[in-house]
Amino acid sequence: MMSARTAWSGIVRSPLGITALALVLLVTLTAIFAPIVWGAQAEQVNPTEITQGPSAAHLLGTDTLGRDVLARVLVATRLSVVLAVIAVMIGVVAGTLLGTAPSVLPRWLRRPIVGFVNIAVAFPGLLLALFFAVIFGVGSTGAVLAIGFAMAPQFARLTQTLSAAIAGRDFIDAARVAGVSRFRILIRHILPNIGEPLIVNATVSAGSALLAFAGLSFLGLGVQVPEYDWGRLLGEGLNRIYLNPAAALGPAVAVVIAGLAFNLLGETAAAALGGRSARRRHRLPAIVRPRAAQPAPVDGEEPVLLVDDLRVSFPTPRGWVTPVRGVSFTVARGEAIGVVGESGSGKSLTALAAARLIERPGHVDAARLDFCGTPLLTTSDRAVRSLLGTSLAMVFQDPMTSFNPTRRIGSQLAEAASEHQDITRKQAMDRAIERLQSVRVPAAARRAHQYPHEFSGGMRQRAMIAMGLMNHPRLIIADEPTTALDVTVQRQVLQLLAGVRRDTDAAILLISHDIAVVAQTCDRVLVMYAGRIVEDLPAANLHTDARHPYTRALLEVVPELDADRDEPLKVIPGRPPAPGALPTGCAFAARCPLATDLCRESDPELLADEAGHRVACWHPVTGEAEVAVAVATTADEAAADDERVLR
Ligand SMILES: Nc1ncnc2c1ncn2[C@@H]1O[C@H](COP(=O)(O)OP(=O)(O)OP(=O)(O)O)[C@@H](O)[C@H]1O
């Protein structure tokens, strides 16, 4: 796999990495061949050469039975390394089980496990090993178990941390929307992605395990006579250190070399992986896209999505904040709704709430949140999973994180179908290829067997749409689907979404910073500001009938295609308020040139006219006349920022 290749090439490119590899190779070869070559010599008792110092015949001298110490040190490599490796394996397996258990077990069992790991991690490893050694008994088996279990808490903590980082990635959300069970998400999506750092850590730990074994055997708790490892040899050597220091030095040097080899190898692998993950991702600016054909919404039908008074809240150290405050809208069959607003206005949270992707401690509350007529907040998890898995598709912003990098595109698409349809693997894969063809991925059959990194950004985004089409979605939520793509590819992806909508009659909820994209792709536009919808109007009327000063300002700051490129961009002065610091009255008042005392005292309701155009403003702008909305250039804003800082 690509990632493993990169780690290896990272190791062999650094001198330290080559040294570590050479040392590990030396230790491994010694472990394999030393007992064959020097086994007999190491066991040979010689009463005439008892406790001798170094000589040409015995480079490290002899022990109390006249056996050659060097031969014994070399032969002991096998037992020392094997025991350390088994202990690390026990530690990794037990730690991974402990670390991942909270993500699959019921909530009431999670806390005690996490608490146990936290307490165990706080104990020094050697103390834990001694404790377990007493429990499991003196001898090799007891020592292996003791060191293995003493290592488990550190691996459990590592697994928990790595899993938590992966759990926030888009492909995990995608799998959850597709209805994949917690256990399968763990096995297929989380574990393969944390394997690399776990292996690196295990390699480093093998070095520590060698030292720990030497310690236990030295204390007489580890390997017992007639077996011997480096720890035992070290203990025996130290008893006669004044007669023959080399007998203690030999096993000590062996422990240090082997421990260093594993540690260095792990560290250089970690550095190689770290360097890779730190690489920068490219993000391209959003620009204007073309219009796609749009069917009109069907009246009198049950809406695909009905959102009434939706609130999303999160606890913070300073109390709860509510970044989505009473959002209401419907999406009809085949309708394309655009949601626009500056960063932080609550667009994504609204979409995530509709997909039931807000995790605890976040709290979702609504008078109604119905998807295809099913109330999402009161229906059982299993039923909602199956409904969303078959009828909702999500397309995320960053096509880089939307797929699990460790699995082939085709099998990820196939999983989305086989989870909900009674079909064979072959049928699911055929459907995946057919869906990839439908989104115009060239050579789909071959491409289905490739990994996500082998796809370009635009092609990955198309594959993401294909994944949504594996079932029969009635709603496609696309959250900034083109922000990370370049101009031409953005156009293709938007055209593809429009085409899918035309062909399948799926509704689309398109979230974007870019009001121009939304205006040209959607039927209706919802404008959000500080967690509320401030205007809801047909996209066709956006340029002629936008009534909220914020909507007007958003339209004003769209860069003109023929604008002078040296001119600074227009911006709306000021910043939206943070969810925890909302002013009294209208949240936009501080940035609005039309604001009066009324605006600063009282928050206007979102009211509809007879045509269904909704606006939340005390002084809505009417008519086509150019209106003085708050617009500055980026240069003015920068100066204002400086002034704010100086003040
Ligand atoms: N887990 C959370 N805890 C606390 N606040 C959160 C959490 N998630 C989001 N928020 C806050 O909610 C607000 C709205 O976030 P949201 O992601 O919906 O905005 P957005 O309009 O989609 O912005 P963007 O376009 O940048 O994605 C932001 O101010 C954000 O800081």
The ligand as a MOL file (V3000), in Angstrom:
LIG
                    3D

  0  0  0     0  0            999 V3000
M  V30 BEGIN CTAB
M  V30 COUNTS 31 33 0 0 0
M  V30 BEGIN ATOM
M  V30 1 N -18.8960 21.0600 18.4770 0
M  V30 2 C -19.0920 22.3800 18.5720 0
M  V30 3 N -19.0300 22.9860 19.7820 0
M  V30 4 C -19.2170 24.3310 19.8880 0
M  V30 5 N -19.4740 25.1450 18.8330 0
M  V30 6 C -19.5470 24.5810 17.6130 0
M  V30 7 C -19.3680 23.1770 17.4140 0
M  V30 8 N -19.4820 22.9150 16.0880 0
M  V30 9 C -19.7300 24.1070 15.4900 0
M  V30 10 N -19.7770 25.0940 16.4010 0
M  V30 11 C -19.9980 26.5140 16.1320 0
M  V30 12 O -21.2080 26.6530 15.4600 0
M  V30 13 C -21.1130 27.7270 14.5410 0
M  V30 14 C -21.7060 27.3040 13.2430 0
M  V30 15 O -20.9040 26.2810 12.6860 0
M  V30 16 P -21.1560 25.7170 11.2160 0
M  V30 17 O -20.0580 24.7410 10.9300 0
M  V30 18 O -22.5380 25.2270 11.0670 0
M  V30 19 O -20.9680 27.0410 10.3530 0
M  V30 20 P -20.9730 27.1770 8.7890 0
M  V30 21 O -21.9380 28.2490 8.4800 0
M  V30 22 O -21.1990 25.8730 8.1210 0
M  V30 23 O -19.5150 27.6910 8.5600 0
M  V30 24 P -18.4330 27.1620 7.5040 0
M  V30 25 O -18.9120 27.6820 6.2060 0
M  V30 26 O -17.1720 27.7840 7.9660 0
M  V30 27 O -18.4290 25.6760 7.5890 0
M  V30 28 C -19.6610 28.1250 14.4540 0
M  V30 29 O -19.4820 29.3510 15.1290 0
M  V30 30 C -18.9440 27.0450 15.1660 0
M  V30 31 O -17.8580 27.5610 15.8830 0
M  V30 END ATOM
M  V30 BEGIN BOND
M  V30 1 1 1 2
M  V30 2 1 2 3
M  V30 3 2 2 7
M  V30 4 2 3 4
M  V30 5 1 4 5
M  V30 6 2 5 6
M  V30 7 1 6 7
M  V30 8 1 6 10
M  V30 9 1 7 8
M  V30 10 2 8 9
M  V30 11 1 9 10
M  V30 12 1 10 11
M  V30 13 1 11 12
M  V30 14 1 11 30
M  V30 15 1 12 13
M  V30 16 1 13 14
M  V30 17 1 13 28
M  V30 18 1 14 15
M  V30 19 1 15 16
M  V30 20 2 16 17
M  V30 21 1 16 18
M  V30 22 1 16 19
M  V30 23 1 19 20
M  V30 24 2 20 21
M  V30 25 1 20 22
M  V30 26 1 20 23
M  V30 27 1 23 24
M  V30 28 2 24 25
M  V30 29 1 24 26
M  V30 30 1 24 27
M  V30 31 1 28 29
M  V30 32 1 28 30
M  V30 33 1 30 31
M  V30 END BOND
M  V30 END CTAB
M  END
